[in-house]
Amino acid sequence: MSQHGAHEYTTEVAASVKDCFATIIDFERYPSWSSSVREIRVLDRHPDGLAHRVEFHVDITLKTIRYVLEYEYDPPGRLTWRSVDGDVESIEGKYTFEKLAANKTRVTCRQVVVIGFWLPGLVRRAMERTALQQSVDEFKQAAEARIATAKKKPAKKRG
């Protein structure tokens, strides 16, 4: 991944690495927890069932943009992506999940976005930093909510 223009954000999530990974690969649920994702569609999958190419429609305040990301995985600790189509010139990124404790994970997202259309430099840089942090913070809330929901489900009765 190119270092020029890269932004990185790290946070700690009260969930296991496995649960963090399960949350981030559940693309169909993104619109329910990501404030900027308007629509998402898994276009195809790898032989193991993980999404290969995913189409996003994202609200960036000024307009809604469309792009397709191609994903590669190293479960459950890492996934990477790169853009292959859409309104942006290029996107490259990765999520890494590092176990800190049984239900505590350090999550890092690193991403380089070349939008390909003009925005004033200060606006563009501020938007890139804010968008990345917001997206990771919203992911954190989704992963922690997933755990809370799983804990509330009643145990299945054995018969």
MDTraj code that builds the backbone (N, CA, C; nanometers):
import mdtraj as md
import numpy as np

residues = "MET SER GLN HIS GLY ALA HIS GLU TYR THR THR GLU VAL ALA ALA SER VAL LYS ASP CYS PHE ALA THR ILE ILE ASP PHE GLU ARG TYR PRO SER TRP SER SER SER VAL ARG GLU ILE ARG VAL LEU ASP ARG HIS PRO ASP GLY LEU ALA HIS ARG VAL GLU PHE HIS VAL ASP ILE THR LEU LYS THR ILE ARG TYR VAL LEU GLU TYR GLU TYR ASP PRO PRO GLY ARG LEU THR TRP ARG SER VAL ASP GLY ASP VAL GLU SER ILE GLU GLY LYS TYR THR PHE GLU LYS LEU ALA ALA ASN LYS THR ARG VAL THR CYS ARG GLN VAL VAL VAL ILE GLY PHE TRP LEU PRO GLY LEU VAL ARG ARG ALA MET GLU ARG THR ALA LEU GLN GLN SER VAL ASP GLU PHE LYS GLN ALA ALA GLU ALA ARG ILE ALA THR ALA LYS LYS LYS PRO ALA LYS LYS ARG GLY".split()
xyz = np.array([
    [0.0844, -0.1170, 0.0000],
    [0.0000, 0.0000, 0.0000],
    [0.0893, 0.1237, 0.0000],
    [0.0540, 0.2203, -0.0793],
    [0.1278, 0.3453, -0.0875],
    [0.1279, 0.4153, 0.0479],
    [0.2395, 0.4742, 0.0851],
    [0.2487, 0.5477, 0.2108],
    [0.1999, 0.6914, 0.1944],
    [0.2091, 0.7467, 0.0722],
    [0.1710, 0.8854, 0.0464],
    [0.0205, 0.9030, 0.0631],
    [-0.0178, 0.9929, 0.1522],
    [-0.1595, 1.0202, 0.1725],
    [-0.2316, 0.9178, 0.2579],
    [-0.1560, 0.8274, 0.3207],
    [-0.2192, 0.7246, 0.4039],
    [-0.2664, 0.7845, 0.5357],
    [-0.3806, 0.7383, 0.5809],
    [-0.4333, 0.7742, 0.7119],
    [-0.4540, 0.6448, 0.7886],
    [-0.4283, 0.6523, 0.9202],
    [-0.4412, 0.5341, 1.0042],
    [-0.5123, 0.5726, 1.1327],
    [-0.5955, 0.4828, 1.1807],
    [-0.6653, 0.5055, 1.3070],
    [-0.6735, 0.3725, 1.3805],
    [-0.6437, 0.3772, 1.5113],
    [-0.6444, 0.2576, 1.5953],
    [-0.7350, 0.2803, 1.7152],
    [-0.8064, 0.1767, 1.7536],
    [-0.8909, 0.1818, 1.8729],
    [-0.8936, 0.0434, 1.9367],
    [-0.9405, 0.0377, 2.0590],
    [-0.9598, -0.0905, 2.1269],
    [-1.1084, -0.1217, 2.1309],
    [-1.1413, -0.2464, 2.1002],
    [-1.2802, -0.2906, 2.0920],
    [-1.3035, -0.3997, 2.1963],
    [-1.4140, -0.3892, 2.2687],
    [-1.4500, -0.4890, 2.3703],
    [-1.5193, -0.6069, 2.3021],
    [-1.4415, -0.6787, 2.2222],
    [-1.4896, -0.7969, 2.1494],
    [-1.3671, -0.8782, 2.1101],
    [-1.3876, -1.0056, 2.0855],
    [-1.2766, -1.0918, 2.0441],
    [-1.2353, -1.0600, 1.9005],
    [-1.1174, -1.1047, 1.8630],
    [-1.0707, -1.0905, 1.7247],
    [-1.1713, -1.1559, 1.6303],
    [-1.2177, -1.2744, 1.6667],
    [-1.3141, -1.3474, 1.5830],
    [-1.4419, -1.2660, 1.5620],
    [-1.4927, -1.2046, 1.6692],
    [-1.6151, -1.1248, 1.6574],
    [-1.5912, -0.9963, 1.5778],
    [-1.4750, -0.9361, 1.5942],
    [-1.4416, -0.8173, 1.5140],
    [-1.4370, -0.8539, 1.3660],
    [-1.3714, -0.9642, 1.3353],
    [-1.3620, -1.0075, 1.1958],
    [-1.5007, -1.0383, 1.1398],
    [-1.5841, -1.1071, 1.2185],
    [-1.7200, -1.1402, 1.1736],
    [-1.8011, -1.0140, 1.1453],
    [-1.7809, -0.9107, 1.2254],
    [-1.8531, -0.7844, 1.2044],
    [-1.8076, -0.7163, 1.0766],
    [-1.6772, -0.7106, 1.0537],
    [-1.6265, -0.6348, 0.9387],
    [-1.6563, -0.7054, 0.8066],
    [-1.6695, -0.8379, 0.8067],
    [-1.6976, -0.9072, 0.6796],
    [-1.8470, -0.9220, 0.6520],
    [-1.9298, -0.8770, 0.7447],
    [-2.0754, -0.8844, 0.7266],
    [-2.1216, -0.7595, 0.6504],
    [-2.0816, -0.7510, 0.5242],
    [-2.1020, -0.6304, 0.4440],
    [-2.2486, -0.5898, 0.4336],
    [-2.3364, -0.6865, 0.4241],
    [-2.4782, -0.6560, 0.4069],
    [-2.5349, -0.5741, 0.5224],
    [-2.4715, -0.5802, 0.6394],
    [-2.5196, -0.5045, 0.7561],
    [-2.4598, -0.3642, 0.7658],
    [-2.3620, -0.3298, 0.6836],
    [-2.2992, -0.1980, 0.6936],
    [-2.3993, -0.0827, 0.6975],
    [-2.5009, -0.0800, 0.6112],
    [-2.5930, 0.0349, 0.6160],
    [-2.6632, 0.0516, 0.7512],
    [-2.6719, -0.0543, 0.8305],
    [-2.7383, -0.0441, 0.9607],
    [-2.6495, 0.0207, 1.0662],
    [-2.5171, 0.0234, 1.0447],
    [-2.4299, 0.0831, 1.1453],
    [-2.3348, 0.1898, 1.0924],
    [-2.3160, 0.1990, 0.9640],
    [-2.2276, 0.3010, 0.9066],
    [-2.3119, 0.4172, 0.8547],
    [-2.2922, 0.5342, 0.9128],
    [-2.3758, 0.6495, 0.8777],
    [-2.3568, 0.6967, 0.7345],
    [-2.2451, 0.6635, 0.6718],
    [-2.2204, 0.7118, 0.5353],
    [-2.2596, 0.6112, 0.4269],
    [-2.2721, 0.4833, 0.4612],
    [-2.3041, 0.3812, 0.3603],
    [-2.4546, 0.3821, 0.3333],
    [-2.4893, 0.4154, 0.2109],
    [-2.6307, 0.4207, 0.1711],
    [-2.6795, 0.2872, 0.1155],
    [-2.5906, 0.2201, 0.0421],
    [-2.6275, 0.0928, -0.0204],
    [-2.5012, 0.0107, -0.0383],
    [-2.5166, -0.1200, -0.0301],
    [-2.4023, -0.2090, -0.0480],
    [-2.4506, -0.3364, -0.1160],
    [-2.3636, -0.3914, -0.1994],
    [-2.4011, -0.5143, -0.2709],
    [-2.2763, -0.5993, -0.2898],
    [-2.2828, -0.7233, -0.2440],
    [-2.1735, -0.8175, -0.2680],
    [-2.1899, -0.8676, -0.4106],
    [-2.0901, -0.8415, -0.4949],
    [-2.0980, -0.8775, -0.6369],
    [-2.0572, -1.0216, -0.6627],
    [-1.9564, -1.0692, -0.5911],
    [-1.9160, -1.2095, -0.6025],
    [-1.8365, -1.2483, -0.4791],
    [-1.8125, -1.3780, -0.4658],
    [-1.7470, -1.4307, -0.3465],
    [-1.6286, -1.5196, -0.3839],
    [-1.5351, -1.5290, -0.2901],
    [-1.4254, -1.6253, -0.3020],
    [-1.4841, -1.7658, -0.2835],
    [-1.4114, -1.8709, -0.3222],
    [-1.4619, -2.0079, -0.3038],
    [-1.4987, -2.0416, -0.1587],
    [-1.4334, -1.9757, -0.0615],
    [-1.4641, -2.0030, 0.0797],
    [-1.5876, -1.9282, 0.1297],
    [-1.6519, -1.8500, 0.0416],
    [-1.7738, -1.7781, 0.0788],
    [-1.7536, -1.6339, 0.1201],
    [-1.6293, -1.5945, 0.1461],
    [-1.6033, -1.4549, 0.1817],
    [-1.6218, -1.3657, 0.0591],
    [-1.6705, -1.2451, 0.0821],
    [-1.6949, -1.1517, -0.0279],
    [-1.5647, -1.1198, -0.1015],
    [-1.5695, -1.1210, -0.2325],
    [-1.4544, -1.0878, -0.3153],
    [-1.4636, -0.9435, -0.3637],
    [-1.5719, -0.9122, -0.4345],
    [-1.5932, -0.7745, -0.4813],
    [-1.7239, -0.7218, -0.4224],
    [-1.7151, -0.5990, -0.3672],
    [-1.8300, -0.5383, -0.3001],
    [-1.8499, -0.3971, -0.3543],
    [-1.9748, -0.3674, -0.3927],
    [-2.0090, -0.2347, -0.4443],
    [-2.0677, -0.1498, -0.3310],
    [-2.0126, -0.0301, -0.3149],
    [-2.0565, 0.0639, -0.2118],
    [-2.1174, 0.1874, -0.2767],
    [-2.2204, 0.2421, -0.2131],
    [-2.2740, 0.3745, -0.2444],
    [-2.2639, 0.4515, -0.1132],
    [-2.1762, 0.5543, -0.1122],
    [-2.1404, 0.6225, 0.0113],
    [-2.1704, 0.7713, 0.0003],
    [-2.2331, 0.8258, 0.1035],
    [-2.2632, 0.9687, 0.1116],
    [-2.1417, 1.0396, 0.1708],
    [-2.0797, 1.1278, 0.0914],
    [-1.9656, 1.2039, 0.1421],
    [-2.0047, 1.3500, 0.1649],
    [-2.1282, 1.3746, 0.1978],
    [-2.1888, 1.5043, 0.2265],
    [-2.2113, 1.5857, 0.1003],
    [-2.1079, 1.6032, 0.0212],
    [-2.1201, 1.6829, -0.1004],
    [-2.1944, 1.6076, -0.2098],
    [-2.1824, 1.4760, -0.2073],
    [-2.2470, 1.3912, -0.3076],
    [-2.2397, 1.2454, -0.2640],
    [-2.3117, 1.1604, -0.3327],
    [-2.3024, 1.0163, -0.3089],
    [-2.2120, 0.9580, -0.4162],
    [-2.1126, 0.8831, -0.3720],
    [-2.0192, 0.8220, -0.4667],
    [-2.0371, 0.6706, -0.4657],
    [-1.9967, 0.6094, -0.5761],
    [-2.0048, 0.4651, -0.5935],
    [-1.8643, 0.4128, -0.6195],
    [-1.8320, 0.3007, -0.5578],
    [-1.7051, 0.2348, -0.5881],
    [-1.7172, 0.0865, -0.5571],
    [-1.6294, 0.0098, -0.6211],
    [-1.6236, -0.1347, -0.5994],
    [-1.4869, -0.1668, -0.5399],
    [-1.4880, -0.2380, -0.4277],
    [-1.3641, -0.2815, -0.3636],
    [-1.3483, -0.4317, -0.3807],
    [-1.2240, -0.4716, -0.4008],
    [-1.1879, -0.6133, -0.4112],
    [-1.1132, -0.6497, -0.2830],
    [-1.1574, -0.7546, -0.2162],
    [-1.1053, -0.7928, -0.0850],
    [-1.0212, -0.9195, -0.0896],
    [-0.9195, -0.9215, -0.0027],
    [-0.8394, -1.0402, 0.0266],
    [-0.8370, -1.0546, 0.1786],
    [-0.8257, -1.1773, 0.2264],
    [-0.8392, -1.2042, 0.3694],
    [-0.7261, -1.2904, 0.4223],
    [-0.6931, -1.2663, 0.5489],
    [-0.6074, -1.3533, 0.6285],
    [-0.6803, -1.3690, 0.7631],
    [-0.7889, -1.4525, 0.7641],
    [-0.8767, -1.4593, 0.8812],
    [-0.8061, -1.5157, 1.0040],
    [-0.8416, -1.4718, 1.1209],
    [-0.9312, -1.3609, 1.1478],
    [-0.8577, -1.2308, 1.1756],
    [-0.7295, -1.2246, 1.1415],
    [-0.6501, -1.1094, 1.1832],
    [-0.6366, -0.9946, 1.0863],
    [-0.6786, -1.0155, 0.9608],
    [-0.6510, -0.9086, 0.8645],
    [-0.7381, -0.9226, 0.7401],
    [-0.7747, -0.8086, 0.6834],
    [-0.8317, -0.8051, 0.5493],
    [-0.7799, -0.6812, 0.4794],
    [-0.7643, -0.6931, 0.3480],
    [-0.7151, -0.5820, 0.2668],
    [-0.8121, -0.5587, 0.1523],
    [-0.8073, -0.4387, 0.0966],
    [-0.8943, -0.4058, -0.0158],
    [-0.8273, -0.3060, -0.1079],
    [-0.8783, -0.3058, -0.2300],
    [-0.8362, -0.2067, -0.3292],
    [-0.9538, -0.1833, -0.4226],
    [-0.9631, -0.0602, -0.4712],
    [-1.0741, -0.0288, -0.5610],
    [-1.0459, -0.0830, -0.7001],
    [-1.1525, -0.1270, -0.7674],
    [-1.1409, -0.1798, -0.9036],
    [-1.2366, -0.1103, -0.9995],
    [-1.3242, -0.0237, -0.9464],
    [-1.4207, 0.0467, -1.0314],
    [-1.4862, 0.1561, -0.9480],
    [-1.5391, 0.2573, -1.0164],
    [-1.6202, 0.3552, -0.9455],
    [-1.5806, 0.4993, -0.9669],
    [-1.6367, 0.5855, -0.8811],
    [-1.6216, 0.7299, -0.8925],
    [-1.4919, 0.7832, -0.8339],
    [-1.4202, 0.7041, -0.7574],
    [-1.2939, 0.7485, -0.6994],
    [-1.1788, 0.6941, -0.7830],
    [-1.0681, 0.7676, -0.7810],
    [-0.9522, 0.7231, -0.8589],
    [-0.8937, 0.5945, -0.8021],
    [-0.8725, 0.5924, -0.6700],
    [-0.8219, 0.4690, -0.6090],
    [-0.8436, 0.4701, -0.4580],
    [-0.8605, 0.3507, -0.4062],
    [-0.8703, 0.3270, -0.2621],
    [-0.7907, 0.2003, -0.2342],
    [-0.7040, 0.2073, -0.1339],
    [-0.6334, 0.0887, -0.0848],
    [-0.6402, 0.0928, 0.0661],
    [-0.6629, -0.0216, 0.1283],
    [-0.6683, -0.0195, 0.2730],
    [-0.6567, -0.1559, 0.3353],
    [-0.6527, -0.1540, 0.4678],
    [-0.6478, -0.2801, 0.5423],
    [-0.6996, -0.2575, 0.6835],
    [-0.7576, -0.3609, 0.7374],
    [-0.7928, -0.3697, 0.8790],
    [-0.7059, -0.4787, 0.9378],
    [-0.6517, -0.4529, 1.0576],
    [-0.5819, -0.5573, 1.1325],
    [-0.6457, -0.5671, 1.2710],
    [-0.6510, -0.6892, 1.3213],
    [-0.7122, -0.7180, 1.4507],
    [-0.6089, -0.7909, 1.5362],
    [-0.5724, -0.7303, 1.6493],
    [-0.4710, -0.7872, 1.7384],
    [-0.5334, -0.8175, 1.8747],
    [-0.5228, -0.9425, 1.9170],
    [-0.5795, -0.9843, 2.0458],
    [-0.5031, -0.9191, 2.1605],
    [-0.5771, -0.8514, 2.2486],
    [-0.5191, -0.7947, 2.3700],
    [-0.5592, -0.8771, 2.4919],
    [-0.6799, -0.9321, 2.4879],
    [-0.7341, -1.0191, 2.5931],
    [-0.8459, -1.1001, 2.5282],
    [-0.9098, -1.1865, 2.6051],
    [-1.0132, -1.2742, 2.5480],
    [-1.1198, -1.1961, 2.4714],
    [-1.1660, -1.0873, 2.5278],
    [-1.2684, -1.0061, 2.4618],
    [-1.2237, -0.8609, 2.4494],
    [-1.0993, -0.8446, 2.4072],
    [-1.0456, -0.7100, 2.3858],
    [-0.9486, -0.7167, 2.2679],
    [-0.9739, -0.6341, 2.1677],
    [-0.8969, -0.6383, 2.0434],
    [-0.8509, -0.4985, 2.0046],
    [-0.7248, -0.4888, 1.9645],
    [-0.6752, -0.3640, 1.9054],
    [-0.7070, -0.3700, 1.7567],
    [-0.7814, -0.2709, 1.7095],
    [-0.8239, -0.2638, 1.5699],
    [-0.7554, -0.1444, 1.5051],
    [-0.6892, -0.1701, 1.3924],
    [-0.6236, -0.0632, 1.3175],
    [-0.6732, -0.0658, 1.1744],
    [-0.7122, 0.0507, 1.1270],
    [-0.7497, 0.0662, 0.9864],
    [-0.6529, 0.1652, 0.9238],
    [-0.5976, 0.1265, 0.8123],
    [-0.5066, 0.2128, 0.7366],
    [-0.5612, 0.2203, 0.5953],
    [-0.5690, 0.3429, 0.5420],
    [-0.6302, 0.3587, 0.4104],
    [-0.5698, 0.4771, 0.3359],
    [-0.5576, 0.4587, 0.2058],
    [-0.5160, 0.5653, 0.1145],
    [-0.6282, 0.5831, 0.0135],
    [-0.6791, 0.7047, 0.0040],
    [-0.7861, 0.7350, -0.0908],
    [-0.7400, 0.8476, -0.1817],
    [-0.7486, 0.8237, -0.3118],
    [-0.7277, 0.9295, -0.4111],
    [-0.8641, 0.9496, -0.4752],
    [-0.9297, 1.0619, -0.4409],
    [-1.0694, 1.0761, -0.4819],
    [-1.0867, 1.1007, -0.6307],
    [-0.9908, 1.1682, -0.6941],
    [-0.9990, 1.1841, -0.8392],
    [-1.0877, 1.2972, -0.8855],
    [-1.1449, 1.3726, -0.7918],
    [-1.2166, 1.4942, -0.8294],
    [-1.1717, 1.6039, -0.7340],
    [-1.1854, 1.7278, -0.7770],
    [-1.1274, 1.8383, -0.7030],
    [-1.2038, 1.8709, -0.5763],
    [-1.1289, 1.8826, -0.4690],
    [-1.1750, 1.9390, -0.3425],
    [-1.0593, 2.0216, -0.2897],
    [-1.0849, 2.1343, -0.2248],
    [-0.9744, 2.2105, -0.1655],
    [-0.8935, 2.1203, -0.0722],
    [-0.7615, 2.1352, -0.0758],
    [-0.6718, 2.0474, -0.0005],
    [-0.7053, 2.0334, 0.1463],
    [-0.7304, 2.1452, 0.2150],
    [-0.7616, 2.1383, 0.3578],
    [-0.8921, 2.0638, 0.3825],
    [-0.9910, 2.0867, 0.2991],
    [-1.1199, 2.0184, 0.3122],
    [-1.1024, 1.8690, 0.2884],
    [-1.0277, 1.8350, 0.1833],
    [-1.0068, 1.6945, 0.1486],
    [-0.9355, 1.6206, 0.2615],
    [-0.8248, 1.6786, 0.3122],
    [-0.7482, 1.6117, 0.4184],
    [-0.8306, 1.5961, 0.5464],
    [-0.9043, 1.7005, 0.5826],
    [-0.9882, 1.6927, 0.7030],
    [-1.0963, 1.5867, 0.6853],
    [-1.1569, 1.5824, 0.5677],
    [-1.2625, 1.4851, 0.5401],
    [-1.2072, 1.3426, 0.5460],
    [-1.0880, 1.3208, 0.4893],
    [-1.0281, 1.1871, 0.4900],
    [-1.0017, 1.1395, 0.6323],
    [-0.9419, 1.2267, 0.7151],
    [-0.9119, 1.1892, 0.8541],
    [-1.0398, 1.1625, 0.9328],
    [-1.1349, 1.2542, 0.9211],
    [-1.2604, 1.2418, 0.9948],
    [-1.3380, 1.1184, 0.9513],
    [-1.3453, 1.0951, 0.8216],
    [-1.4206, 0.9803, 0.7694],
    [-1.3611, 0.8488, 0.8187],
    [-1.2283, 0.8376, 0.8191],
    [-1.1645, 0.7141, 0.8647],
    [-1.1934, 0.6908, 1.0132],
    [-1.1729, 0.7936, 1.0949],
    [-1.1978, 0.7793, 1.2382],
    [-1.3442, 0.7457, 1.2650],
    [-1.4350, 0.8144, 1.1977],
    [-1.5778, 0.7881, 1.2165],
    [-1.6123, 0.6451, 1.1775],
    [-1.5570, 0.5994, 1.0665],
    [-1.5877, 0.4640, 1.0201],
    [-1.5369, 0.3587, 1.1190],
    [-1.4179, 0.3781, 1.1752],
    [-1.3644, 0.2824, 1.2730],
    [-1.4451, 0.2887, 1.4029],
    [-1.4810, 0.4091, 1.4463],
    [-1.5615, 0.4221, 1.5681],
    [-1.6994, 0.3578, 1.5511],
    [-1.7597, 0.3741, 1.4336],
    [-1.8891, 0.3101, 1.4075],
    [-1.8744, 0.1579, 1.4004],
    [-1.7636, 0.1107, 1.3428],
    [-1.7349, -0.0333, 1.3430],
    [-1.7252, -0.0849, 1.4871],
    [-1.6521, -0.0111, 1.5718],
    [-1.6368, -0.0499, 1.7128],
    [-1.7738, -0.0663, 1.7787],
    [-1.8613, 0.0307, 1.7593],
    [-1.9959, 0.0230, 1.8168],
    [-2.0711, -0.0993, 1.7646],
    [-2.0570, -0.1271, 1.6356],
    [-2.1261, -0.2422, 1.5755],
    [-2.0732, -0.3738, 1.6316],
    [-1.9407, -0.3856, 1.6451],
    [-1.8814, -0.5093, 1.6980],
    [-1.9234, -0.5312, 1.8431],
    [-1.9206, -0.4243, 1.9226],
    [-1.9592, -0.4368, 2.0628],
    [-2.1090, -0.4650, 2.0766],
    [-2.1906, -0.4071, 1.9898],
    [-2.3353, -0.4344, 1.9912],
    [-2.3623, -0.5790, 1.9515],
    [-2.2828, -0.6311, 1.8590],
    [-2.2981, -0.7709, 1.8153],
    [-2.2772, -0.8649, 1.9342],
    [-2.1764, -0.8353, 2.0151],
    [-2.1469, -0.9168, 2.1335],
    [-2.2611, -0.9054, 2.2343],
    [-2.3080, -0.7835, 2.2572],
    [-2.4172, -0.7619, 2.3527],
    [-2.5425, -0.8364, 2.3086],
    [-2.5722, -0.8346, 2.1799],
    [-2.6892, -0.9048, 2.1261],
    [-2.6736, -1.0555, 2.1430],
    [-2.5536, -1.1065, 2.1160],
    [-2.5288, -1.2508, 2.1291],
    [-2.5458, -1.2954, 2.2744],
    [-2.5049, -1.2103, 2.3684],
    [-2.5174, -1.2453, 2.5105],
    [-2.6626, -1.2467, 2.5561],
    [-2.7467, -1.1662, 2.4917],
    [-2.8878, -1.1574, 2.5312],
    [-2.9725, -1.2709, 2.4763],
    [-2.9248, -1.3384, 2.3710],
    [-3.0025, -1.4473, 2.3116],
    [-3.0125, -1.5624, 2.4107],
    [-3.1330, -1.6166, 2.4292],
    [-3.1475, -1.7294, 2.5222],
    [-3.0773, -1.8537, 2.4680],
    [-3.0263, -1.9312, 2.5594],
    [-2.9604, -2.0563, 2.5196],
    [-3.0643, -2.1512, 2.4622],
    [-3.0238, -2.2272, 2.3626],
    [-3.1144, -2.3255, 2.3024],
    [-3.1357, -2.4397, 2.4007],
    [-3.2603, -2.4796, 2.4114],
    [-3.2932, -2.5915, 2.5002],
    [-3.2549, -2.7224, 2.4335],
    [-3.1965, -2.8079, 2.5131],
    [-3.1595, -2.9403, 2.4621],
    [-3.2740, -3.0357, 2.4910],
    [-3.3089, -3.1137, 2.3934],
    [-3.4227, -3.2027, 2.4135],
    [-3.3874, -3.3393, 2.3913],
])
top = md.Topology()
chain = top.add_chain()
for i, resn in enumerate(residues, 1):
    res = top.add_residue(resn, chain, resSeq=i)
    for name in ("N", "CA", "C"):
        top.add_atom(name, md.element.get_by_symbol(name[0]), res)
traj = md.Trajectory(xyz[None], top)
